[in-house]
Amino acid sequence: PSLEALYSALQEISNELADPKIVHHTRESLIRSAIYILEETCRSRDGMGFDIQKLLIPTESSTLAPAPSVLFNDMGELAPTPQPGLFFAHSFLSPALAQTIGLRKISEEEFARDEDDMDSFHIGEDLTARIQGVLMEYAIDHSSNEWIANADDAKARSFTFLIDEAKFHGKHVIGGLAEFQPEPALVIHNDGVFEEKDFQGLGNIGRGGKTGDTDSIGRFGLGALSFYHFTEFWPRRSPHELSRTVGTAFYKQLISSTEPILLTVEDKPIAPVDAIVHLYHTSPAAVRKVLTVLKVSNYVSSPHFDTSFLDDWGTLRRDSPTEVATILRENAAALQRMWHPIPTPSSKFSSEDVLSILEYLVGDKQPLAGVPLLLRDDGKLAVFQPQDHPSVFASHRGDIADLFGRSAVLSLAVSEVDAQKLAQLGVNVKMLDAEGMRELLRNHNDPITPARQRPTNDRQREWHHQLLTFLARPAAPVKLDDLANLPLLPTVGRDIAISLEYANEDSVWWRSIIEDQSLTTVILQLGIVSVDNLPGELLKMETIDLPRILKLLARFEHELQRLHERVNQADWAKFVRYVKQFIQPNILANHFSSTDFRMLINLPLFEGRQGSNNLPFVSSSQVLMMPSGVSMQDVARYLPNDVIFAMPSMELTAILRRGSDHHRMLSFDNLLGRLQIPAQLPEGTDAEFATLLRLITTYRVEAYHGRLVPDLNRVIRRADQMFDHRVELFSTAYEDRPELFVHHGFRNLIDNLLSLGIQREVTSQRLLECIQAIDNNVRGGLEVGRRATWVWNYVNDAPQPIRGFSFNQIRGLRFIPRHNQRHPSDSNLDHYARELPPIVSLDELCGPERASLVWTQRASFATTPTTLLKAVYAEVGEPTPPDVVQHLVVLATQIGPARAQSPLLFSEVRRVYDWLLSNKDDVSALLQPLSGQPLWLNVNSDQDTWTWRSAEQLVFDLEYDSGQHFDAKNFLTRYRPLLISVGAKEFHYAELRSTTPSSAN
């Protein structure tokens, strides 16, 4: 990021920290973020460098302040309170980062130079003004009193004055102050020990360093200031060669001395050649502090000479990185015992001291193995170990600490920059990577090692979720893929975690954050392992669609149709409702493979009915779909037991169309053809069957040729074989046929049933059948008078249908009531008539005007044929030649001999002869075989004695009878042509034809 972006980020954090409502945890996190940004600023600076004026630094009050107003506390608890407008840097800020940024140290802001920084002493303007004031108040002649008092306060045993009157005019002078050092000098010496408090007294001129010492003579530092009556020079390092030569000679003599001129930390004298000396200008104060508290027996923490004078101290052992590292390794246990992670008044050293020493060693590339400076976040001071020991992690410390404990990470007091450096030094400090995460998991309280799955409890599940949340972060150095064989993924409803390798198998389901609960529940009950919701990028963003669900269920392919039996029925019902939302024609057409579809059609998603059994869940491959609008309940009783039916639905329709199973999508006719209609309607089922008939007649408007309608005997028959009882012709003609009419209990549906084929229209054929029905009854000996009368009257009115069949089709059918009296006028003659039933055919009847011609052969109509009927059938009532011939036989052979000279009979005979004559051509063939029977009344008048002759006996013009030849009388003369045609003869006299013309005339 650019510097401007980093400046802006610091300003945003500053704004957030200004909110007093921020909780401590959040405030601490923001402070760490600010420090990370500062470290990035130091790493990212370009050639122009960053602008310290724009940097905002975390302060000890957990706010951000401009860098120029922030001091780094390098004095610990000894540090004075900052001046108004200045702030101490936050304790999280490392010394290295403070130095890189350029923060001022509190020690540098104090005037007095303490033992940790002897060469930093300088005279400022304020000191000069103070000295001037003291010299004006105290006369020069009292100066010796002050010097003696100082010696006494220092517990000196001797006091010496030395006056050096010599003048020095060399090329070089010590200190470089030529106008002072060449002149004579006054040297004042006492053998007292100059202690730290005395030096501090010099730095607090006018206030003194003996305020709390009631035995001291001097209390205000005036003894020291009195020297300025005589000189303005303070000894310090000089660039001049002579000064350096003198100083160098002095110090070389010092470091090679075998005299015990130094004091150890245990206040024991020690020779420089045996000592390890603290060099203020090369080793940090923290080294001096730590080695002091360790009481290293040969360590000189305060050498009381200018340790900055030489750059090379030769053989002098000093607290160099090598010496320090060795000492720390040897005193590791002691140092760890002295360590207090939370600073207290009794604390020997602080984390800042540890970090300062660590930086000192690392800067010299010292091996850290065995050094007890490993600051862990749990507050423990551990020993650095080789890389093959349990690791302490230098990155992502907050997350690792939360997950694996603070002992697993470096203290947050160690900056990110320093932490990264430590991770590169070949010790057990590492940056987090995949192998490091595996180590953490392996050494966890609940060790996690490679496995397909491991048992977990609620606490562990929560921990797994926290771990996965960390792994899901975009910047996480370890990805879940790096840990694929470790059981880290929580599962739904199971006390196990599984590995990513296992989770990626087809048999495992990945739960979605938007997953319907019904799907989750069924998956669990089916024993399918389901990965629970995962955080962030770990969430497998797979679309929840039907093919994916079906792929999951592939393991149950051979038992799909019974899959619901393994699941709570209510839960499966919810699952079915959820799945059905995916079953749409466009989805099935474009997103389903043949394998997916095979799975789908075998999945029990629909409610079915098999016979009398309701099946809550069946697959589409098992069912036939009912026609739309047809209630299953309406047809339930009549469904076949070997077929499963399902109600129509959008989803089932889509599946059947996708599979081209159109034959499973029943039309109403298909359904009707499959219904198991009983041969006879059981008692008590009328209501159900009526519902079925209503349904059928609602959906079917065409004739149906199957058995469907109960007749009067409750037998189920074809509708087209039955008749509308409201048509009187049918109800009359078929009165004895209960199988032809709808049962009384269903006659309220008769109008609906007409569409199925119930006969209502009186057609020619139907009328003919009605006539035939009466005829059959008559011939069967049934009493049909009333019915025949009605039918005859119907026919007699000459309805239109009679024109559809010929007279010959009905002439022989007995359906017409006859008159009881056979003879037109004399019932006494009825016994001569041919016996006929009360109901006869047209061939057995004659009209009133023809009765005399055939009354022995035919009966008279009880109801005379109408003119309209005769207009249609002219033959109605007309005798046929055979009937008239037979009637003649009866008259001549039976009635005539018994009723001779009867005028009535004579009249009937004449009328018969007249009709025969009129129909000579039709009757001749019938009469010729009868030429030998006496059928002809051979008289001159009705008064003559009646003589009946056969045609063979009659001879016309004979004039006299001769043997068996009888002269035909006058009565028969009229019928001469008829008789001649049937066997009578004519008598002619023979005349010889002349052979001459005269003879011919």
Summary of the structure (lengths in Angstrom):
residues: 1001
radius of gyration: 71.1
end to end distance: 168.2
largest distance: 241.4
contacts: 2976
relative contact order: 0.03
helix: 46%
strand: 12%
